Amino acid sequence: MGAGLHLLSLAYAGTVAHASLAGVTEVPNIRELAEIPAVEVITRAAVMLMSAAAEKLGLAAEDPDESPHRDLDEARRLITALAGLVTASAEYLGPHAGPVRDGLKSLQLAFREASSAPDEPGQGPGEKYTGPVW
């Protein structure tokens, strides 16, 4: 499975959440934060982690292996943080849980493919939270 296929898997989650991310660059004041439902805050955080991990994997580039943004150490940290967030909040995500989990799995698989020495099953980024990803 190539990285392009992983991007297809991320497409739905990214599309669903892209609209939610539009306001992420604008920092809301405390009163505005109080009005945002928790599920939206969690989903925004998950999408930000997904997007950053995809960039660090080079998935936005035509050739991920040549991406100047590829940094697998950074991608590992972001994917692990995403896995912890998704695992801890899955029960609250409702209809967003499936696409977010699919996006996480796609990133984990893309990481495995990008690694010159792939981790043992269960040792990849976030797999201590999600279990082995194949």
N, CA, C and O atoms as a MOPAC input file, in Angstrom:
PM7 MOZYME 1SCF
protein

 N      0.84000 1    -1.17400 1     0.00000 1
 C      0.00000 1     0.00000 1     0.00000 1
 C      0.88200 1     1.23400 1     0.00000 1
 O      1.73200 1     1.37800 1     0.87900 1
 N      0.70200 1     2.13300 1    -0.97000 1
 C      1.53400 1     3.31300 1    -1.05400 1
 C      1.00100 1     4.46500 1    -0.23600 1
 O     -0.13000 1     4.43300 1     0.24800 1
 N      1.83200 1     5.48600 1    -0.08500 1
 C      1.43700 1     6.65000 1     0.71300 1
 C      0.22300 1     7.34500 1     0.12300 1
 O     -0.59100 1     7.90200 1     0.86000 1
 N      0.08800 1     7.32000 1    -1.21200 1
 C     -1.06700 1     7.94200 1    -1.84300 1
 C     -2.36500 1     7.33200 1    -1.36300 1
 O     -3.35300 1     8.03800 1    -1.16200 1
 N     -2.36500 1     6.01800 1    -1.17700 1
 C     -3.55800 1     5.33400 1    -0.68600 1
 C     -3.87100 1     5.77300 1     0.74000 1
 O     -5.03800 1     5.88400 1     1.11500 1
 N     -2.84500 1     6.02000 1     1.52400 1
 C     -3.05500 1     6.50900 1     2.88400 1
 C     -3.69600 1     7.88800 1     2.86400 1
 O     -4.54300 1     8.20600 1     3.69800 1
 N     -3.27600 1     8.70600 1     1.89500 1
 C     -3.87500 1    10.02800 1     1.79500 1
 C     -5.35400 1     9.92500 1     1.48000 1
 O     -6.15200 1    10.72700 1     1.96500 1
 N     -5.73200 1     8.92500 1     0.65400 1
 C     -7.15100 1     8.72300 1     0.37900 1
 C     -7.89400 1     8.38100 1     1.66000 1
 O     -9.00400 1     8.86300 1     1.88700 1
 N     -7.28500 1     7.55200 1     2.49700 1
 C     -7.91300 1     7.18700 1     3.76200 1
 C     -8.06800 1     8.39900 1     4.66300 1
 O     -9.03700 1     8.49500 1     5.41700 1
 N     -7.12400 1     9.32100 1     4.59000 1
 C     -7.18600 1    10.52200 1     5.41800 1
 C     -8.14100 1    11.56400 1     4.83700 1
 O     -8.54800 1    12.49400 1     5.53300 1
 N     -8.49500 1    11.40600 1     3.57000 1
 C     -9.28500 1    12.43900 1     2.90200 1
 C    -10.59300 1    12.71900 1     3.62600 1
 O    -10.93500 1    13.88000 1     3.84900 1
 N    -11.32300 1    11.68600 1     3.99300 1
 C    -12.60800 1    11.90900 1     4.63400 1
 C    -12.42900 1    12.61300 1     5.97500 1
 O    -13.09500 1    13.61100 1     6.25300 1
 N    -11.54200 1    12.10000 1     6.79000 1
 C    -11.32300 1    12.71900 1     8.10500 1
 C    -10.85100 1    14.15300 1     7.92900 1
 O    -11.28900 1    15.04600 1     8.65600 1
 N     -9.96800 1    14.38000 1     6.97900 1
 C     -9.46300 1    15.72600 1     6.74400 1
 C    -10.53800 1    16.65900 1     6.23200 1
 O    -10.59700 1    17.82300 1     6.63000 1
 N    -11.39400 1    16.15600 1     5.34700 1
 C    -12.46800 1    16.97900 1     4.81000 1
 C    -13.46400 1    17.33200 1     5.89000 1
 O    -13.89200 1    18.48100 1     5.99700 1
 N    -13.83400 1    16.34800 1     6.69300 1
 C    -14.80000 1    16.57300 1     7.76700 1
 C    -14.26900 1    17.61600 1     8.73100 1
 O    -15.00500 1    18.50200 1     9.16700 1
 N    -13.01700 1    17.51300 1     9.05400 1
 C    -12.47600 1    18.36600 1    10.09100 1
 C    -11.89000 1    19.66400 1     9.55600 1
 O    -11.65400 1    20.59400 1    10.32700 1
 N    -11.65200 1    19.74800 1     8.25600 1
 C    -11.02400 1    20.94500 1     7.70200 1
 C    -11.82500 1    22.19300 1     8.04400 1
 O    -11.26000 1    23.21900 1     8.42300 1
 N    -13.12200 1    22.10300 1     7.91100 1
 C    -13.95800 1    23.25200 1     8.24300 1
 C    -13.79800 1    23.62600 1     9.71400 1
 O    -13.80700 1    24.80700 1    10.06100 1
 N    -13.65200 1    22.62500 1    10.57200 1
 C    -13.46700 1    22.89500 1    11.98800 1
 C    -12.13800 1    23.58900 1    12.24900 1
 O    -12.01500 1    24.37300 1    13.19000 1
 N    -11.14000 1    23.29900 1    11.41300 1
 C     -9.81800 1    23.88400 1    11.61800 1
 C     -9.72700 1    25.32600 1    11.14700 1
 O     -8.78500 1    26.03700 1    11.49800 1
 N    -10.69400 1    25.75900 1    10.35700 1
 C    -10.62300 1    27.11300 1     9.82100 1
 C    -10.40400 1    28.14700 1    10.91700 1
 O     -9.67100 1    29.11600 1    10.71800 1
 N    -11.02700 1    27.95300 1    12.05900 1
 C    -10.89400 1    28.91600 1    13.14400 1
 C     -9.77000 1    28.63400 1    14.10500 1
 O     -9.57500 1    29.39600 1    15.05300 1
 N     -9.01400 1    27.55800 1    13.89900 1
 C     -7.97100 1    27.18600 1    14.85100 1
 C     -6.86200 1    28.23200 1    14.89900 1
 O     -6.25900 1    28.44800 1    15.94900 1
 N     -6.59100 1    28.88100 1    13.76900 1
 C     -5.51600 1    29.87000 1    13.77400 1
 C     -5.90300 1    31.11200 1    14.55900 1
 O     -5.04300 1    31.85800 1    15.02700 1
 N     -7.20600 1    31.32600 1    14.69700 1
 C     -7.67400 1    32.43500 1    15.51300 1
 C     -7.85000 1    31.91600 1    16.93500 1
 O     -8.63500 1    30.99800 1    17.17200 1
 N     -7.13200 1    32.49200 1    17.86200 1
 C     -7.21700 1    32.03800 1    19.24000 1
 C     -8.44200 1    32.67000 1    19.88700 1
 O     -8.50200 1    33.88800 1    20.05400 1
 N     -9.42700 1    31.83400 1    20.25400 1
 C    -10.62000 1    32.40300 1    20.87500 1
 C    -10.30600 1    32.86200 1    22.29400 1
 O     -9.40800 1    32.33500 1    22.95100 1
 N    -11.06700 1    33.85700 1    22.75200 1
 C    -10.85900 1    34.27800 1    24.13100 1
 C    -11.53400 1    33.26800 1    25.05600 1
 O    -12.24500 1    32.37800 1    24.59000 1
 N    -11.32000 1    33.39700 1    26.33000 1
 C    -11.81300 1    32.42300 1    27.30800 1
 C    -13.33200 1    32.28100 1    27.24100 1
 O    -13.84100 1    31.16300 1    27.31900 1
 N    -14.04200 1    33.34700 1    27.10200 1
 C    -15.50800 1    33.27800 1    27.03400 1
 C    -15.93600 1    32.45500 1    25.81700 1
 O    -16.85700 1    31.64400 1    25.91600 1
 N    -15.27900 1    32.65500 1    24.67000 1
 C    -15.61200 1    31.88000 1    23.47300 1
 C    -15.31000 1    30.40700 1    23.67700 1
 O    -16.08300 1    29.55600 1    23.23700 1
 N    -14.21100 1    30.08900 1    24.33100 1
 C    -13.87800 1    28.69000 1    24.59800 1
 C    -14.95400 1    28.00800 1    25.43500 1
 O    -15.24500 1    26.82700 1    25.24300 1
 N    -15.53400 1    28.74400 1    26.34800 1
 C    -16.57800 1    28.18400 1    27.20000 1
 C    -17.80600 1    27.78600 1    26.39400 1
 O    -18.58900 1    26.94200 1    26.83000 1
 N    -17.97600 1    28.38300 1    25.23400 1
 C    -19.14300 1    28.10700 1    24.40300 1
 C    -18.91100 1    26.98800 1    23.39000 1
 O    -19.86200 1    26.52900 1    22.75700 1
 N    -17.68900 1    26.54900 1    23.22800 1
 C    -17.37400 1    25.50600 1    22.25500 1
 C    -17.57200 1    24.14800 1    22.91500 1
 O    -17.00200 1    23.89200 1    23.97600 1
 N    -18.37600 1    23.26700 1    22.30200 1
 C    -18.57800 1    21.93400 1    22.88700 1
 C    -17.25500 1    21.15800 1    22.95800 1
 O    -16.39700 1    21.29300 1    22.08500 1
 N    -17.10900 1    20.35900 1    23.99200 1
 C    -15.87900 1    19.58400 1    24.20300 1
 C    -15.53500 1    18.73600 1    22.98400 1
 O    -14.36800 1    18.65700 1    22.60200 1
 N    -16.53200 1    18.09800 1    22.36600 1
 C    -16.25500 1    17.24000 1    21.21500 1
 C    -15.61000 1    18.03400 1    20.08300 1
 O    -14.77700 1    17.49600 1    19.35300 1
 N    -15.97700 1    19.29300 1    19.92600 1
 C    -15.36600 1    20.11300 1    18.88700 1
 C    -13.92100 1    20.44900 1    19.23500 1
 O    -13.05600 1    20.43600 1    18.35900 1
 N    -13.65200 1    20.74500 1    20.49200 1
 C    -12.27600 1    21.03700 1    20.91800 1
 C    -11.40500 1    19.79700 1    20.70100 1
 O    -10.29200 1    19.89900 1    20.18500 1
 N    -11.91000 1    18.63400 1    21.09400 1
 C    -11.16400 1    17.38400 1    20.93300 1
 C    -10.91600 1    17.09800 1    19.45700 1
 O     -9.80900 1    16.72900 1    19.06500 1
 N    -11.96000 1    17.27200 1    18.63600 1
 C    -11.82300 1    17.00200 1    17.20300 1
 C    -10.83200 1    17.95700 1    16.56000 1
 O    -10.03100 1    17.54500 1    15.72100 1
 N    -10.87500 1    19.22100 1    16.94000 1
 C     -9.91600 1    20.19700 1    16.40400 1
 C     -8.48900 1    19.80800 1    16.76700 1
 O     -7.58600 1    19.88500 1    15.93400 1
 N     -8.29300 1    19.39100 1    18.00900 1
 C     -6.95300 1    18.98200 1    18.44100 1
 C     -6.49500 1    17.76200 1    17.64500 1
 O     -5.34100 1    17.69600 1    17.22200 1
 N     -7.38900 1    16.80100 1    17.44000 1
 C     -7.04400 1    15.59100 1    16.68300 1
 C     -6.68000 1    15.93800 1    15.24400 1
 O     -5.71000 1    15.40600 1    14.70500 1
 N     -7.43700 1    16.81100 1    14.62900 1
 C     -7.16000 1    17.18300 1    13.23900 1
 C     -5.84400 1    17.93600 1    13.13300 1
 O     -5.09800 1    17.74700 1    12.17200 1
 N     -5.55300 1    18.77900 1    14.10000 1
 C     -4.27700 1    19.49200 1    14.07500 1
 C     -3.10900 1    18.50500 1    14.18600 1
 O     -2.11800 1    18.62200 1    13.46600 1
 N     -3.23800 1    17.53500 1    15.09400 1
 C     -2.19500 1    16.51400 1    15.23500 1
 C     -2.07100 1    15.68700 1    13.95800 1
 O     -0.96100 1    15.38400 1    13.52100 1
 N     -3.20700 1    15.32100 1    13.35800 1
 C     -3.18000 1    14.55700 1    12.09600 1
 C     -2.48400 1    15.32800 1    10.98900 1
 O     -1.63300 1    14.79300 1    10.27800 1
 N     -2.85500 1    16.57900 1    10.85600 1
 C     -2.28000 1    17.41000 1     9.79900 1
 C     -0.77900 1    17.58300 1     9.98300 1
 O     -0.01300 1    17.48100 1     9.02500 1
 N     -0.36600 1    17.84200 1    11.20700 1
 C      1.06200 1    18.01900 1    11.48200 1
 C      1.82900 1    16.72400 1    11.23000 1
 O      2.92300 1    16.75000 1    10.66800 1
 N      1.25600 1    15.58900 1    11.64500 1
 C      1.91600 1    14.30300 1    11.42100 1
 C      2.03900 1    14.00500 1     9.93300 1
 O      3.07800 1    13.52400 1     9.48300 1
 N      0.98900 1    14.28600 1     9.16700 1
 C      1.03400 1    14.05700 1     7.71900 1
 C      2.13700 1    14.89400 1     7.07900 1
 O      2.85400 1    14.41500 1     6.20100 1
 N      2.27300 1    16.14200 1     7.51700 1
 C      3.35100 1    17.00000 1     7.00000 1
 C      4.71800 1    16.42900 1     7.35200 1
 O      5.61600 1    16.39200 1     6.51000 1
 N      4.87800 1    15.98000 1     8.60500 1
 C      6.17300 1    15.44000 1     9.04400 1
 C      6.49600 1    14.11700 1     8.35400 1
 O      7.66200 1    13.73100 1     8.26300 1
 N      5.46200 1    13.42000 1     7.86500 1
 C      5.69000 1    12.19600 1     7.08100 1
 C      5.96200 1    12.51600 1     5.61500 1
 O      6.33000 1    11.63400 1     4.83900 1
 N      5.78100 1    13.77800 1     5.24000 1
 C      6.00300 1    14.18400 1     3.85400 1
 C      4.82700 1    13.88600 1     2.94700 1
 O      4.97100 1    13.94500 1     1.72500 1
 N      3.67200 1    13.56800 1     3.50200 1
 C      2.53500 1    13.13300 1     2.69200 1
 C      1.92900 1    14.24700 1     1.84400 1
 O      1.16600 1    13.96200 1     0.92100 1
 N      2.24300 1    15.48500 1     2.12800 1
 C      1.71400 1    16.58200 1     1.32700 1
 C      2.54000 1    16.79000 1     0.06300 1
 O      2.10500 1    17.48000 1    -0.85900 1
 N      3.72200 1    16.19900 1     0.01800 1
 C      4.61100 1    16.36000 1    -1.13100 1
 C      4.27700 1    15.34300 1    -2.22000 1
 O      3.74600 1    14.26600 1    -1.94700 1
 N      4.59500 1    15.70400 1    -3.43100 1
 C      4.38500 1    14.78000 1    -4.54400 1
 C      5.17100 1    13.49600 1    -4.31700 1
 O      4.67800 1    12.40000 1    -4.58300 1
 N      6.40100 1    13.64000 1    -3.82200 1
 C      7.23600 1    12.49100 1    -3.47300 1
 C      7.59700 1    12.61800 1    -1.99500 1
 O      8.50400 1    13.37200 1    -1.64100 1
 N      6.88500 1    11.87700 1    -1.12000 1
 C      7.14800 1    11.99700 1     0.31900 1
 C      8.60700 1    11.78800 1     0.70900 1
 O      9.08200 1    12.39900 1     1.66600 1
 N      9.32400 1    10.93100 1    -0.02200 1
 C     10.72900 1    10.68100 1     0.30000 1
 C     11.60300 1    11.91100 1     0.08200 1
 O     12.67500 1    12.02700 1     0.67600 1
 N     11.15100 1    12.82100 1    -0.75900 1
 C     11.93000 1    14.02000 1    -1.06600 1
 C     11.42100 1    15.25900 1    -0.33700 1
 O     11.95100 1    16.35100 1    -0.53900 1
 N     10.41900 1    15.10900 1     0.49400 1
 C      9.84700 1    16.26800 1     1.18000 1
 C     10.85900 1    16.91400 1     2.12300 1
 O     11.49000 1    16.22400 1     2.92500 1
 N     11.01400 1    18.23200 1     2.03000 1
 C     11.91800 1    18.91400 1     2.95200 1
 C     11.35700 1    18.96000 1     4.38100 1
 O     12.07000 1    19.30100 1     5.32500 1
 N     10.07700 1    18.61200 1     4.52700 1
 C      9.44000 1    18.64500 1     5.84000 1
 C      9.44300 1    17.29500 1     6.54400 1
 O      9.01100 1    17.19500 1     7.69200 1
 N      9.92600 1    16.26000 1     5.87000 1
 C      9.90600 1    14.91800 1     6.45900 1
 C     10.82000 1    14.87300 1     7.67700 1
 O     11.99800 1    15.22500 1     7.61200 1
 N     10.24100 1    14.42800 1     8.78800 1
 C     10.98100 1    14.28500 1    10.03700 1
 C     10.28000 1    13.18700 1    10.83000 1
 O      9.29300 1    13.44600 1    11.51700 1
 N     10.78700 1    11.97000 1    10.73400 1
 C     10.10800 1    10.82900 1    11.33800 1
 C     10.10900 1    10.86100 1    12.86100 1
 O      9.18300 1    10.33600 1    13.48000 1
 N     11.11600 1    11.46000 1    13.47800 1
 C     11.09700 1    11.59900 1    14.94100 1
 C      9.91700 1    12.46700 1    15.37200 1
 O      9.18700 1    12.12700 1    16.30300 1
 N      9.74300 1    13.58100 1    14.68700 1
 C      8.62900 1    14.47400 1    14.99700 1
 C      7.29300 1    13.78600 1    14.68000 1
 O      6.33700 1    13.90500 1    15.44600 1
 N      7.22900 1    13.07400 1    13.56300 1
 C      5.99200 1    12.37100 1    13.18600 1
 C      5.62400 1    11.34100 1    14.25000 1
 O      4.45200 1    11.20200 1    14.60100 1
 N      6.61600 1    10.62300 1    14.76100 1
 C      6.36100 1     9.62600 1    15.81000 1
 C      5.70700 1    10.27600 1    17.03800 1
 O      4.74400 1     9.74600 1    17.59200 1
 N      6.23500 1    11.41000 1    17.44600 1
 C      5.68100 1    12.09800 1    18.61800 1
 C      4.23900 1    12.53900 1    18.38200 1
 O      3.37900 1    12.37600 1    19.24800 1
 N      3.98800 1    13.09600 1    17.20900 1
 C      2.64400 1    13.57700 1    16.88700 1
 C      1.63800 1    12.43200 1    16.78300 1
 O      0.51200 1    12.54500 1    17.26800 1
 N      2.04300 1    11.33700 1    16.15500 1
 C      1.15000 1    10.18100 1    16.01400 1
 C      0.86000 1     9.56300 1    17.37700 1
 O     -0.27100 1     9.16200 1    17.65200 1
 N      1.87100 1     9.48500 1    18.22500 1
 C      1.66200 1     8.93600 1    19.57100 1
 C      0.71300 1     9.82300 1    20.37400 1
 O     -0.16600 1     9.31600 1    21.07100 1
 N      0.88300 1    11.13100 1    20.28200 1
 C     -0.02300 1    12.04800 1    20.97400 1
 C     -1.45100 1    11.90300 1    20.43900 1
 O     -2.41200 1    11.90900 1    21.20800 1
 N     -1.57800 1    11.77400 1    19.13400 1
 C     -2.89200 1    11.59000 1    18.52300 1
 C     -3.52900 1    10.29200 1    19.00200 1
 O     -4.71700 1    10.26500 1    19.32100 1
 N     -2.75100 1     9.22500 1    19.05400 1
 C     -3.28100 1     7.92900 1    19.50800 1
 C     -3.78100 1     8.01500 1    20.94800 1
 O     -4.83300 1     7.46700 1    21.27900 1
 N     -3.02700 1     8.70400 1    21.80200 1
 C     -3.46500 1     8.86800 1    23.18800 1
 C     -4.75700 1     9.65600 1    23.27500 1
 O     -5.66400 1     9.29100 1    24.02300 1
 N     -4.84300 1    10.73100 1    22.51700 1
 C     -6.04500 1    11.55700 1    22.51800 1
 C     -7.24700 1    10.77300 1    21.99000 1
 O     -8.32200 1    10.80500 1    22.59000 1
 N     -7.07200 1    10.08400 1    20.88900 1
 C     -8.17700 1     9.32700 1    20.28400 1
 C     -8.63200 1     8.21000 1    21.21100 1
 O     -9.83200 1     8.00400 1    21.39000 1
 N     -7.69800 1     7.49800 1    21.79400 1
 C     -8.04200 1     6.40300 1    22.70200 1
 C     -8.79500 1     6.92200 1    23.91800 1
 O     -9.79700 1     6.34000 1    24.33300 1
 N     -8.30800 1     8.01100 1    24.48200 1
 C     -8.92300 1     8.55400 1    25.69200 1
 C    -10.28400 1     9.19300 1    25.43400 1
 O    -11.11300 1     9.26800 1    26.34100 1
 N    -10.52100 1     9.65100 1    24.21700 1
 C    -11.75300 1    10.40800 1    23.96000 1
 C    -12.70700 1     9.73600 1    22.98700 1
 O    -13.71900 1    10.33700 1    22.62600 1
 N    -12.42900 1     8.52200 1    22.55100 1
 C    -13.25200 1     7.85800 1    21.52700 1
 C    -14.72900 1     7.83000 1    21.89500 1
 O    -15.58300 1     8.02300 1    21.03100 1
 N    -15.03600 1     7.59500 1    23.15000 1
 C    -16.44600 1     7.49600 1    23.55400 1
 C    -17.18900 1     8.81600 1    23.40200 1
 O    -18.41900 1     8.82200 1    23.34900 1
 N    -16.47500 1     9.92900 1    23.33100 1
 C    -17.11100 1    11.24200 1    23.23200 1
 C    -17.20900 1    11.75900 1    21.79700 1
 O    -17.90500 1    12.74100 1    21.53700 1
 N    -16.52000 1    11.10700 1    20.87500 1
 C    -16.43200 1    11.62900 1    19.51200 1
 C    -17.64300 1    11.31400 1    18.64300 1
 O    -17.79400 1    11.89700 1    17.56900 1
 N    -18.49400 1    10.41800 1    19.07700 1
 C    -19.70200 1    10.09100 1    18.32000 1
 C    -19.37500 1     9.70000 1    16.88900 1
 O    -18.52300 1     8.84100 1    16.66100 1
 N    -20.05000 1    10.32600 1    15.91000 1
 C    -19.83800 1     9.94500 1    14.51000 1
 C    -18.44500 1    10.30300 1    13.98400 1
 O    -18.04800 1     9.82800 1    12.92000 1
 N    -17.70600 1    11.12600 1    14.71200 1
 C    -16.35600 1    11.49500 1    14.28100 1
 C    -15.32000 1    10.43200 1    14.66700 1
 O    -14.21000 1    10.43400 1    14.13500 1
 N    -15.66800 1     9.53200 1    15.58000 1
 C    -14.70300 1     8.54900 1    16.08700 1
 C    -14.14100 1     7.68100 1    14.96600 1
 O    -12.92800 1     7.48800 1    14.88400 1
 N    -14.99600 1     7.16400 1    14.11400 1
 C    -14.53700 1     6.27800 1    13.03800 1
 C    -13.55200 1     6.95100 1    12.10000 1
 O    -12.45300 1     6.43100 1    11.90100 1
 N    -13.90900 1     8.09800 1    11.51300 1
 C    -12.97100 1     8.76100 1    10.60900 1
 C    -11.66400 1     9.16700 1    11.29300 1
 O    -10.59700 1     9.09500 1    10.68400 1
 N    -11.74400 1     9.59200 1    12.55400 1
 C    -10.52000 1     9.97900 1    13.26300 1
 C     -9.64000 1     8.75200 1    13.49500 1
 O     -8.42500 1     8.81600 1    13.31000 1
 N    -10.25100 1     7.63200 1    13.90100 1
 C     -9.47500 1     6.39000 1    14.07600 1
 C     -8.87500 1     5.92800 1    12.74900 1
 O     -7.73000 1     5.47800 1    12.71000 1
 N     -9.64400 1     6.03600 1    11.65600 1
 C     -9.12500 1     5.64700 1    10.33400 1
 C     -7.93800 1     6.51800 1     9.94100 1
 O     -6.94600 1     6.02200 1     9.40600 1
 N     -8.04300 1     7.81600 1    10.20700 1
 C     -6.93300 1     8.71300 1     9.90800 1
 C     -5.69900 1     8.36700 1    10.71500 1
 O     -4.58400 1     8.38300 1    10.19300 1
 N     -5.89300 1     8.05200 1    11.99200 1
 C     -4.78100 1     7.63900 1    12.85700 1
 C     -4.11700 1     6.38500 1    12.30800 1
 O     -2.89200 1     6.32000 1    12.20000 1
 N     -4.92200 1     5.39400 1    11.96400 1
 C     -4.36500 1     4.13900 1    11.44300 1
 C     -3.59600 1     4.38200 1    10.14500 1
 O     -2.53300 1     3.80100 1     9.93100 1
 N     -4.13600 1     5.23800 1     9.28400 1
 C     -3.44200 1     5.55000 1     8.03000 1
 C     -2.08900 1     6.19900 1     8.29000 1
 O     -1.11100 1     5.89700 1     7.60700 1
 N     -2.03400 1     7.08200 1     9.26700 1
 C     -0.75700 1     7.71000 1     9.61700 1
 C      0.22000 1     6.69100 1    10.19600 1
 O      1.41400 1     6.73100 1     9.89600 1
 N     -0.28400 1     5.78000 1    11.02400 1
 C      0.58300 1     4.74400 1    11.59800 1
 C      1.15300 1     3.86000 1    10.48300 1
 O      2.33500 1     3.51400 1    10.50400 1
 N      0.31800 1     3.50000 1     9.52300 1
 C      0.78900 1     2.66600 1     8.40700 1
 C      1.77100 1     3.43200 1     7.52300 1
 O      2.77000 1     2.87200 1     7.07100 1
 N      1.48900 1     4.70700 1     7.27700 1
 C      2.39600 1     5.52700 1     6.47400 1
 C      3.75000 1     5.66700 1     7.17000 1
 O      4.79200 1     5.67000 1     6.51500 1
 N      3.73100 1     5.78400 1     8.49500 1
 C      4.97800 1     5.86200 1     9.25200 1
 C      5.77900 1     4.57500 1     9.06600 1
 O      6.98500 1     4.61300 1     8.82200 1
 N      5.09400 1     3.43200 1     9.18300 1
 C      5.76000 1     2.14200 1     9.03100 1
 C      6.40600 1     2.04200 1     7.64700 1
 O      7.54300 1     1.58500 1     7.52700 1
 N      5.68900 1     2.46600 1     6.60500 1
 C      6.22200 1     2.42000 1     5.24300 1
 C      7.39100 1     3.37400 1     5.05000 1
 O      8.31500 1     3.07900 1     4.29200 1
 N      7.35800 1     4.51200 1     5.72800 1
 C      8.41100 1     5.51600 1     5.56700 1
 C      9.69400 1     5.15200 1     6.30600 1
 O     10.76500 1     5.66900 1     5.98500 1
 N      9.59300 1     4.27500 1     7.28300 1
 C     10.74900 1     3.92500 1     8.10900 1
 C     11.68900 1     2.98600 1     7.37700 1
 O     11.26100 1     2.00000 1     6.77800 1
 N     12.97600 1     3.30500 1     7.43400 1
 C     13.96200 1     2.42800 1     6.80300 1
 C     14.12000 1     1.13300 1     7.60100 1
 O     14.46600 1     0.09200 1     7.04100 1
 N     13.86800 1     1.20000 1     8.90500 1
 C     13.88400 1     0.01500 1     9.77200 1
 C     12.57800 1     0.02700 1    10.57200 1
 O     12.54700 1     0.51000 1    11.70400 1
 N     11.49400 1    -0.51100 1     9.97800 1
 C     10.18600 1    -0.45300 1    10.65600 1
 C     10.20800 1    -1.07600 1    12.04900 1
 O     10.90800 1    -2.05600 1    12.30100 1
 N      9.42900 1    -0.48400 1    12.93600 1
 C      9.29400 1    -0.98600 1    14.30200 1
 C      8.62700 1    -2.35700 1    14.28100 1
 O      7.90500 1    -2.69800 1    13.34400 1
 N      8.88000 1    -3.12900 1    15.32000 1
 C      8.17900 1    -4.40000 1    15.49200 1
 C      6.69600 1    -4.10600 1    15.70200 1
 O      6.35100 1    -3.05400 1    16.24100 1
 N      5.81200 1    -5.01600 1    15.28600 1
 C      4.38000 1    -4.81000 1    15.52800 1
 C      4.12600 1    -4.54500 1    17.02000 1
 O      4.62300 1    -5.25500 1    17.89400 1
 N      3.34200 1    -3.50500 1    17.27200 1
 C      3.04500 1    -3.11200 1    18.64700 1
 C      4.01400 1    -2.08100 1    19.19900 1
 O      3.78200 1    -1.53000 1    20.27500 1
 N      5.10700 1    -1.80800 1    18.47300 1
 C      6.11500 1    -0.85400 1    18.94100 1
 C      6.11800 1     0.44200 1    18.15100 1
 O      6.88500 1     1.35200 1    18.46300 1
 N      5.27400 1     0.54200 1    17.13500 1
 C      5.21500 1     1.74600 1    16.30700 1
 C      4.58200 1     2.89800 1    17.06200 1
 O      4.10800 1     2.73300 1    18.18600 1
 N      4.57600 1     4.07400 1    16.43300 1
 C      4.02200 1     5.24600 1    17.11500 1
 C      2.54600 1     5.04600 1    17.48400 1
 O      1.71700 1     4.71300 1    16.63700 1
 N      2.25100 1     5.25200 1    18.74000 1
 C      0.87900 1     5.15500 1    19.23000 1
 C      0.34600 1     3.75400 1    19.43900 1
 O     -0.76200 1     3.58900 1    19.94900 1
 N      1.10700 1     2.74300 1    19.05800 1
 C      0.60400 1     1.37200 1    19.14700 1
 C      0.45800 1     0.87600 1    20.57500 1
 O     -0.23900 1    -0.11000 1    20.81500 1
 N      1.10700 1     1.54700 1    21.53600 1
 C      0.87400 1     1.15600 1    22.92500 1
 C     -0.53900 1     1.53000 1    23.33600 1
 O     -1.05500 1     0.99100 1    24.31600 1
 N     -1.18000 1     2.44300 1    22.60800 1
 C     -2.56500 1     2.83900 1    22.87800 1
 C     -3.57100 1     2.10700 1    21.97900 1
 O     -4.67800 1     1.77800 1    22.40600 1
 N     -3.16600 1     1.86100 1    20.72900 1
 C     -4.10300 1     1.29200 1    19.74800 1
 C     -3.94100 1    -0.20000 1    19.53300 1
 O     -4.82400 1    -0.85200 1    18.97500 1
 N     -2.81000 1    -0.74600 1    19.97500 1
 C     -2.46700 1    -2.11200 1    19.62200 1
 C     -1.75600 1    -2.10700 1    18.27800 1
 O     -1.67500 1    -1.07500 1    17.61200 1
 N     -1.23900 1    -3.27500 1    17.88000 1
 C     -0.48600 1    -3.34900 1    16.59900 1
 C     -1.34500 1    -2.93700 1    15.41000 1
 O     -2.54100 1    -3.22500 1    15.35200 1
 N     -0.71300 1    -2.26500 1    14.47800 1
 C     -1.38300 1    -1.82000 1    13.25300 1
 C     -0.72300 1    -2.52400 1    12.08600 1
 O      0.50200 1    -2.53700 1    11.96400 1
 N     -1.53600 1    -3.10100 1    11.24000 1
 C     -1.02200 1    -3.85900 1    10.08000 1
 C     -1.34000 1    -3.14500 1     8.80000 1
 O     -0.99000 1    -3.62600 1     7.72200 1

